[in-house]
Amino acid sequence: DLEEDIYMMQPEGFQVQGKESLVCKLEKSLYGLKQAPRQWYKKFDNFMGRNDFKKCDMDHCCYFKKFDSCYIILLL
């Protein structure tokens, strides 16, 4: 999920006895991280592209898909 390595201190109550100076490497984006919204949007954008939705050039929070006689428009 994450594009770069992110490390954090061991959370209080989860510290390993005798190894308090070690850190944890995050494998997935978490809520509260600055990267979390970007990662969520990236996954969402990939999903929409795989399902033949097009992103509006004027507003990247607008996706649309045309059928024979109608459109589906999705706004974030």
Rosetta silent file (secondary structure, phi, psi, omega in degrees, C-alpha in Angstrom):
SEQUENCE: DLEEDIYMMQPEGFQVQGKESLVCKLEKSLYGLKQAPRQWYKKFDNFMGRNDFKKCDMDHCCYFKKFDSCYIILLL
SCORE:     score description
SCORE:     0.000 S_00000001
   1 L     0.000  -48.548 -174.414    0.000    0.000    0.000 S_00000001
   2 L   -83.409  143.241 -179.334    2.591    2.572    1.023 S_00000001
   3 L   -85.099  -23.593  179.305    4.991    4.003   -1.532 S_00000001
   4 L  -130.107  162.090  178.886    7.737    4.772    0.975 S_00000001
   5 L   -74.563  131.614  177.269    8.917    3.181    4.215 S_00000001
   6 L  -127.000  129.693  179.839    7.242    4.610    7.320 S_00000001
   7 E  -117.949  150.830  177.568    8.351    3.725   10.828 S_00000001
   8 E  -139.268  156.659  175.607    6.705    4.502   14.159 S_00000001
   9 E   -65.781  154.758  176.842    7.584    4.117   17.813 S_00000001
  10 L   -63.881  130.994 -179.705    6.115    1.077   19.541 S_00000001
  11 L   -63.200  146.863  178.497    2.643    2.008   20.833 S_00000001
  12 L   -58.661  133.602 -178.506    2.264    2.343   24.594 S_00000001
  13 L    91.771  -12.992  179.955    1.154   -0.976   26.064 S_00000001
  14 L  -118.845   13.634 -178.579    2.568   -2.950   23.124 S_00000001
  15 L   -73.457  140.019  178.561    6.257   -2.416   23.830 S_00000001
  16 L   -84.979  126.115 -178.058    8.448   -5.505   23.839 S_00000001
  17 L   -57.827  126.755  179.531   10.287   -5.867   27.148 S_00000001
  18 L    84.875   -6.395 -179.617   13.999   -5.142   26.689 S_00000001
  19 L  -128.768   36.158 -176.371   13.482   -3.855   23.127 S_00000001
  20 L   -63.645  -22.685 -177.373   11.807   -0.515   23.841 S_00000001
  21 L   -82.918   -9.090  179.330   14.173    1.317   21.475 S_00000001
  22 L   -74.406  157.963  179.335   13.019   -0.678   18.416 S_00000001
  23 E  -118.035  166.930  178.506   10.488    0.799   15.976 S_00000001
  24 E  -106.973  138.214  175.604    7.630   -0.681   13.920 S_00000001
  25 E   -97.141  125.879  179.529    7.526   -0.579   10.116 S_00000001
  26 L   -79.655  136.378  179.147    4.053    0.135    8.733 S_00000001
  27 L  -101.087  -27.885 -178.368    2.909   -2.124    5.890 S_00000001
  28 L  -129.600  155.785  177.233   -0.452   -0.474    5.088 S_00000001
  29 L   -71.328  142.000 -179.245   -1.766    3.061    5.195 S_00000001
  30 L  -118.864  154.588  172.547   -3.698    3.885    8.344 S_00000001
  31 L   -61.021  139.860 -179.057   -6.250    6.537    9.117 S_00000001
  32 L   100.471  -21.066  175.325   -4.446    9.530   10.542 S_00000001
  33 L   -79.169  148.317  177.324   -1.426    9.209    8.277 S_00000001
  34 L   -62.995  -27.832 -176.941   -0.890   11.990    5.771 S_00000001
  35 L   -81.983  -15.976 -173.055   -0.631    9.310    3.056 S_00000001
  36 H   -57.933  -49.144  179.742   -3.965    7.592    3.879 S_00000001
  37 H   -62.730  -38.083  179.680   -6.270    9.776    1.728 S_00000001
  38 H   -64.713  -42.938  179.707   -3.886    9.614   -1.227 S_00000001
  39 H   -64.844  -41.609  178.648   -3.658    5.808   -0.998 S_00000001
  40 H   -61.265  -47.349 -178.427   -7.449    5.509   -0.734 S_00000001
  41 H   -63.363  -39.420  179.983   -7.965    7.742   -3.792 S_00000001
  42 H   -61.561  -44.598  177.865   -5.345    5.826   -5.773 S_00000001
  43 H   -64.213  -43.998 -179.962   -7.116    2.506   -5.103 S_00000001
  44 H   -62.025  -45.361 -179.508  -10.504    4.042   -5.891 S_00000001
  45 H   -61.468  -42.344  177.166   -9.222    5.584   -9.133 S_00000001
  46 H   -62.543  -43.093  179.069   -7.750    2.236  -10.245 S_00000001
  47 H   -60.503  -46.709 -178.705  -11.036    0.469   -9.461 S_00000001
  48 H   -63.674  -40.802  177.640  -13.062    3.006  -11.455 S_00000001
  49 H   -62.774  -41.465  178.418  -10.692    2.724  -14.423 S_00000001
  50 H   -64.353  -24.949 -179.548  -10.940   -1.082  -14.415 S_00000001
  51 L  -100.407   22.003  173.053  -14.742   -0.704  -14.546 S_00000001
  52 L    65.380   24.252  172.147  -14.625    1.602  -17.591 S_00000001
  53 L   -85.519  143.510  177.438  -15.441    4.834  -15.769 S_00000001
  54 E  -105.262  143.208  177.368  -13.773    7.951  -17.152 S_00000001
  55 E   -87.895  134.848  178.348  -12.447   10.750  -14.976 S_00000001
  56 L   -67.548  134.254  179.762  -13.727   14.216  -15.799 S_00000001
  57 L   -67.165  -31.903 -176.970  -10.919   16.493  -17.052 S_00000001
  58 L   -80.111  -31.788 -175.560  -12.357   19.519  -15.241 S_00000001
  59 L  -141.933  110.362 -175.780  -12.952   17.841  -11.863 S_00000001
  60 L   -73.452   -0.600  174.793  -10.998   14.755  -10.779 S_00000001
  61 L   -98.161    9.407 -178.822  -13.669   13.913   -8.191 S_00000001
  62 E  -119.146  124.638  177.333  -16.201   13.288  -10.969 S_00000001
  63 E  -120.733  147.639  177.907  -16.384    9.960  -12.814 S_00000001
  64 E  -144.045  155.644  177.607  -18.776    9.011  -15.572 S_00000001
  65 E  -141.410  128.939 -178.077  -19.683    6.015  -17.691 S_00000001
  66 E   -98.684  132.083  171.888  -21.814    6.170  -20.841 S_00000001
  67 L  -108.099 -172.721 -177.640  -24.269    3.459  -21.760 S_00000001
  68 L   -50.574  -54.522 -174.248  -26.453    3.286  -24.886 S_00000001
  69 L  -126.089   12.340 -179.012  -28.929    5.960  -23.852 S_00000001
  70 L  -151.979  170.431  177.144  -27.803    7.140  -20.416 S_00000001
  71 E  -121.316  149.884  163.834  -24.871    8.106  -18.209 S_00000001
  72 E  -108.106  126.996  178.574  -23.816    7.116  -14.728 S_00000001
  73 E  -120.270  127.557 -179.820  -22.178   10.065  -12.969 S_00000001
  74 E  -120.803  124.088  177.895  -20.393    9.579   -9.666 S_00000001
  75 E  -111.293  133.495  175.938  -19.238   12.527   -7.560 S_00000001
  76 L   -90.884    0.000    0.000  -16.906   12.114   -4.596 S_00000001
